[in-house]
Amino acid sequence: MGLATGALPDFPWDALGPYAATARAHPGGIVDLSVGTPVDPTPKLVRDALAAASDAPGYPTTHGAPELRGAVVDWFARRRAVPGLDPAGVLPTIGSKELVAWLPALLGLGGGDVVLHPATAYPTYDLGARLAGARPVAADDVVERLAPGAPGADDVRLVWLNSPGNPDGRVLGIEELAAVVSAARAAQDRTGKPVVIASDECYAELAWDEPWASEGVPSILDPRIAGGDLTGLLAVYSLSKQSNLAGYRAAFAAGDPVLVGRLLELRKHAGMIVPAPVQAAMTVALRDDEHVAAQRELYRGRREVLRAALERSGHVVDGSHAGLYLWTRPQGLPQDCWATVSGFAERGILVAPGAFYGPAAAGHVRVALTATDEQVDEAARRLVAG
């Protein structure tokens, strides 16, 4: 049985309202580093592609145009060390959040089924399980959770991974990912029931620290991890961050062609289709690496300014090896994240409390890099000034 509308949790961002009001009252106005929505222009070549495809009187295909799926295949080979992906295993989605929210239901999960997700995590993993009537379990020790005899191990049907992690910027290495795949397949062999691994990799093009900056962030589809067998594996990706396409709702899932085929049939019935002009824009964006590199350098500069200011103002940045956020806390004794949010708001800066991302995150706040250079410089000035 799914989650009744009346049982939905409060939308977490609504709780930031009073702190946003405090920040707006600052003499210099608010610097919003909370949500993480892109602020830089959508690349011209992408906007031109959207405009050129705007005469679209017919229905687009749910599976995506062959050109788009081919661009995804080429991108995985070129940027993610995943050669030879089957175009049948590519499926465009209306942003990545809708897939995260609905994947457990689309997989047919329900009562008695367990969905594992990271302990510090985007809240929609938890919500998606609840919408399907399944049980979400926050856990970073996935291999142990899937081991024979572990409580609930035989009930796990979906494992969400998030690398690079939102909010903490954690990156999972090849050995860690391979161990999860091996454990999931062993559990499936033991129970005779499928265990799907869905890896949310939306920040993969935004790696800052080594070895990820030079070697790249590993994908769950990498042959070194999957062993050339993509059965039960899905990588989820979004162009919102790397290409400033949050307003386009441009994303895709890729991996096991059989699994993608099942999702495709359900999405056909539900009318979950990415508009044709957006598909055309995605195709162009995925074939151009130059604009992604330029955007990454903008974020790198903002990250360096904010990190230096945070550290000078008595904060510690933990993790944050990749992605669009600095995962930070005050030096010294642990402090509740809401007190930290309040301290930032008094300086006219709005940040996101770690409490949004689970109990394990209650001592941190998330500081987004998605503000203009001028706003980032102003935030840094306020932090250092005290």
C-alpha positions in Angstrom: 0.0 0.0 0.0 1.4 3.4 -1.0 1.7 6.5 1.0 -1.5 8.5 1.5 -1.3 12.2 0.6 -2.1 13.1 4.1 0.8 11.1 5.3 3.4 12.9 3.2 6.1 14.6 5.3 6.3 18.3 5.3 8.3 19.7 2.4 11.7 20.4 4.1 12.5 23.6 2.4 9.4 25.3 3.8 11.1 25.2 7.2 13.8 27.7 6.0 11.2 30.5 5.7 12.0 32.3 8.9 15.7 32.1 8.3 15.3 33.4 4.8 13.3 36.4 6.2 16.2 37.1 8.6 18.7 37.0 5.8 16.6 39.3 3.6 16.5 41.8 6.4 20.3 42.2 6.3 21.3 45.7 5.1 23.0 44.2 2.1 20.2 41.8 1.3 20.2 38.1 1.1 22.9 35.8 -0.5 21.1 32.5 -1.1 23.4 29.6 -0.9 20.7 27.1 0.1 18.9 25.4 -2.7 21.7 25.0 -5.3 19.8 26.1 -8.4 22.1 27.2 -11.3 22.3 30.9 -11.9 24.6 31.1 -15.0 23.2 31.3 -18.5 22.1 28.2 -20.4 24.8 27.8 -23.1 23.8 29.4 -26.4 24.4 26.3 -28.5 21.8 24.5 -26.3 19.3 27.3 -26.5 19.7 27.4 -30.3 19.1 23.7 -30.5 15.9 24.1 -28.4 14.7 26.9 -30.7 15.5 25.0 -33.8 13.4 22.0 -32.6 10.5 24.2 -31.3 8.2 23.3 -34.2 7.1 20.0 -32.6 3.5 19.3 -33.5 3.7 15.5 -33.0 4.3 13.4 -29.9 7.9 12.6 -29.0 9.0 9.1 -28.3 9.1 8.0 -24.6 12.3 6.1 -25.3 13.9 9.2 -26.7 15.1 10.0 -30.1 17.8 7.8 -31.5 20.1 10.8 -31.8 19.7 11.5 -28.1 20.3 7.9 -27.0 23.3 7.8 -29.3 24.7 11.0 -27.7 24.2 9.4 -24.2 26.1 6.3 -25.4 28.9 8.4 -26.8 29.1 10.5 -23.6 29.4 7.5 -21.4 32.3 6.2 -23.5 34.0 9.6 -23.7 33.5 10.9 -20.2 32.6 8.0 -17.9 34.9 5.1 -19.1 31.8 3.1 -20.1 32.2 1.9 -23.7 29.7 0.0 -25.8 26.5 0.9 -23.9 23.4 -0.4 -25.6 21.2 2.4 -26.8 18.2 0.3 -25.8 19.4 0.8 -22.2 19.0 4.6 -22.3 15.9 6.3 -21.2 15.4 10.1 -20.9 13.5 11.4 -17.9 11.8 14.6 -16.9 14.6 15.7 -14.6 16.2 13.1 -12.3 14.0 13.8 -9.2 10.9 12.3 -10.7 12.8 9.1 -11.4 14.2 9.0 -7.9 10.7 9.5 -6.5 8.9 7.0 -8.6 11.5 4.3 -9.3 10.4 2.0 -6.4 6.8 2.2 -7.6 7.8 1.6 -11.2 9.7 -1.5 -10.0 6.6 -2.8 -8.3 8.0 -2.5 -4.8 5.6 -2.5 -1.9 5.0 -3.8 1.6 7.8 -6.0 2.9 10.3 -4.6 0.4 13.4 -2.7 1.7 15.0 0.3 -0.1 18.5 1.1 1.1 19.8 4.6 0.7 22.8 6.6 2.1 22.7 7.7 5.7 23.3 11.3 4.7 21.1 11.7 1.6 18.8 13.6 -0.6 15.4 13.1 1.1 13.6 11.9 -2.1 15.2 8.4 -1.8 13.3 8.0 1.4 10.1 9.5 0.1 10.2 7.4 -3.1 10.2 4.2 -1.0 7.4 5.4 1.1 5.3 6.4 -1.9 5.5 2.8 -3.1 4.7 1.4 0.4 8.2 0.0 0.8 10.5 0.5 3.8 13.4 3.0 3.4 16.5 2.1 5.4 19.4 4.7 5.7 22.7 2.8 5.6 26.2 3.4 4.4 27.3 -0.2 5.2 25.5 -1.7 2.1 27.7 -4.8 1.8 27.0 -5.7 5.4 23.3 -5.0 5.1 23.1 -7.5 2.2 25.1 -10.2 3.8 23.5 -13.6 4.6 21.8 -13.5 8.0 21.8 -9.7 8.3 18.4 -8.3 9.5 16.2 -7.6 6.5 18.9 -8.6 4.0 16.6 -10.9 2.1 14.0 -8.1 1.7 16.2 -5.6 0.0 15.0 -4.9 -3.5 16.5 -1.6 -4.4 19.8 0.0 -3.4 20.3 3.7 -4.0 23.9 4.9 -4.3 24.8 8.6 -4.6 28.3 9.4 -5.8 29.3 12.2 -5.8 27.0 12.6 -2.8 24.5 15.3 -2.2 25.1 17.0 0.3 28.5 15.8 1.5 30.4 15.4 -1.8 31.5 11.8 -1.0 32.8 9.8 -3.9 32.7 6.0 -4.0 35.7 4.3 -5.5 35.9 1.4 -7.9 36.5 -1.2 -5.1 33.6 0.1 -3.0 31.2 0.1 -5.9 32.3 -3.3 -7.1 31.8 -4.7 -3.6 28.2 -3.4 -3.6 27.5 -5.0 -7.0 28.9 -8.3 -5.8 26.9 -8.2 -2.6 23.7 -7.4 -4.4 24.1 -10.2 -6.9 24.9 -12.7 -4.2 21.7 -11.6 -2.4 19.8 -12.1 -5.6 21.2 -15.5 -6.1 20.4 -16.4 -2.5 16.8 -15.3 -2.6 15.9 -15.7 -6.2 14.5 -12.1 -6.1 15.9 -9.2 -8.1 18.0 -6.5 -6.3 18.4 -3.3 -8.4 21.2 -0.9 -7.8 20.4 2.7 -8.9 23.4 5.0 -8.8 22.6 8.7 -8.7 25.7 10.3 -10.4 24.4 13.8 -11.2 27.5 15.6 -10.0 30.1 13.3 -11.7 31.5 16.1 -14.0 32.2 18.3 -11.0 35.1 16.6 -9.2 37.6 18.8 -7.3 39.9 16.6 -5.3 42.3 13.8 -6.4 42.2 11.2 -7.6 38.7 12.0 -8.9 39.7 15.3 -10.6 42.1 13.6 -12.9 40.8 10.1 -13.1 37.1 10.9 -13.2 34.3 9.8 -10.9 33.5 6.1 -11.4 30.1 5.1 -12.8 28.3 2.0 -11.6 28.3 0.9 -15.3 32.1 1.0 -15.5 33.3 -2.5 -16.7 35.8 -2.5 -13.8 32.8 -2.4 -11.4 30.1 -4.2 -13.3 32.3 -6.8 -14.9 30.7 -6.1 -18.3 27.3 -7.3 -17.0 24.8 -4.5 -16.5 22.0 -6.7 -15.2 20.1 -4.9 -12.5 22.2 -1.7 -12.8 21.0 1.8 -13.5 23.0 5.1 -13.6 20.9 8.2 -13.2 22.2 11.5 -14.6 21.0 15.1 -15.0 22.2 18.0 -17.1 20.9 20.5 -14.6 24.2 21.2 -13.0 26.8 20.6 -15.7 24.9 22.5 -18.4 22.6 24.9 -16.5 19.5 23.0 -17.7 17.5 22.8 -14.4 14.7 24.7 -16.1 14.6 22.2 -19.0 14.1 19.1 -16.7 16.7 17.2 -18.7 18.0 13.9 -17.4 18.3 10.2 -18.2 18.8 6.7 -16.8 21.1 4.2 -18.4 22.2 0.6 -17.9 20.5 -2.7 -18.0 18.4 -2.8 -21.3 15.9 -5.3 -19.8 15.3 -3.2 -16.8 15.1 0.0 -18.9 12.6 -1.8 -21.2 10.4 -2.5 -18.2 10.5 1.1 -17.1 9.9 2.2 -20.6 6.6 0.2 -20.9 5.3 1.7 -17.7 6.3 5.2 -18.7 4.5 4.8 -22.0 1.3 4.0 -20.2 1.8 6.9 -17.8 2.7 9.5 -20.5 6.1 10.3 -18.8 7.7 11.8 -21.9 10.5 14.3 -22.3 9.4 17.0 -24.8 11.0 16.8 -28.2 12.7 20.2 -28.1 14.3 19.3 -24.8 15.5 16.0 -26.2 17.1 18.0 -29.1 18.8 20.4 -26.6 20.1 17.5 -24.5 21.6 15.9 -27.6 23.6 19.0 -28.4 24.6 19.5 -24.7 25.9 15.9 -24.4 28.0 16.2 -27.5 29.8 19.4 -26.4 32.4 19.2 -23.6 33.7 22.8 -23.9 30.7 24.4 -22.1 30.9 21.9 -19.3 34.6 22.6 -18.7 33.9 26.3 -18.7 31.1 25.9 -16.2 33.3 23.7 -14.0 35.9 26.4 -13.8 33.3 29.0 -12.8 32.3 26.7 -9.9 35.9 26.0 -9.0 36.6 29.7 -8.5 33.5 30.2 -6.4 34.4 27.1 -4.4 37.9 28.4 -3.6 36.5 31.8 -2.5 33.8 30.3 -0.2 36.0 27.6 1.2 38.7 30.0 2.2 36.2 32.4 3.8 34.5 29.5 5.7 37.8 28.3 7.1 38.9 31.8 8.0 35.6 32.4 9.9 36.0 29.3 12.1 34.3 26.6 10.0 35.5 23.1 9.0 34.7 21.8 5.5 34.3 18.0 5.5 34.4 15.8 2.4 33.1 17.9 -0.4 35.4 16.2 -2.9 33.0 16.7 -5.7 29.7 18.4 -6.4 28.2 21.8 -6.0 28.3 22.1 -2.2 30.6 22.6 0.8 29.6 20.4 3.7 30.6 22.5 6.7 30.3 22.8 10.5 31.7 25.2 13.1 35.0 24.3 14.7 35.0 22.9 18.2 32.1 21.3 20.0 29.2 19.9 17.9 26.5 22.4 17.2 22.9 21.8 16.0 22.6 22.6 12.3 19.7 25.0 12.9 21.9 27.2 15.2 24.5 27.3 12.4 21.8 28.2 9.9 20.7 31.0 12.2 24.2 32.3 12.5 24.6 32.5 8.7 21.2 34.1 8.4 22.3 36.9 10.7 25.0 37.7 8.2 22.4 37.7 5.4 23.4 34.3 4.1 21.0 31.4 3.6 22.3 27.9 3.8 20.6 24.4 4.0 20.5 22.6 7.4 22.0 19.1 7.5 18.7 17.9 9.1 17.2 17.9 5.7 19.5 15.0 4.8 18.9 12.7 7.7 19.8 12.4 11.4 23.4 11.6 10.7 23.8 15.0 9.1 22.4 17.1 11.9 25.7 18.7 12.8 26.5 20.2 9.4 25.1 22.7 6.9 25.3 22.6 3.1 26.7 25.7 1.4 25.9 25.8 -2.4 28.3 27.2 -5.0 25.4 28.3 -7.2 25.5 32.0 -6.9 27.1 34.7 -9.0 30.7 35.7 -8.5 29.5 39.0 -7.0 27.2 37.2 -4.5 29.9 34.7 -3.6 32.4 37.5 -3.0 29.8 39.3 -0.8 29.1 36.2 1.2 32.9 35.7 1.7 33.3 39.3 2.8 30.5 38.9 5.4 31.9 35.6 6.7 35.4 37.0 7.2 34.1 40.3 8.7 32.1 38.3 11.3 
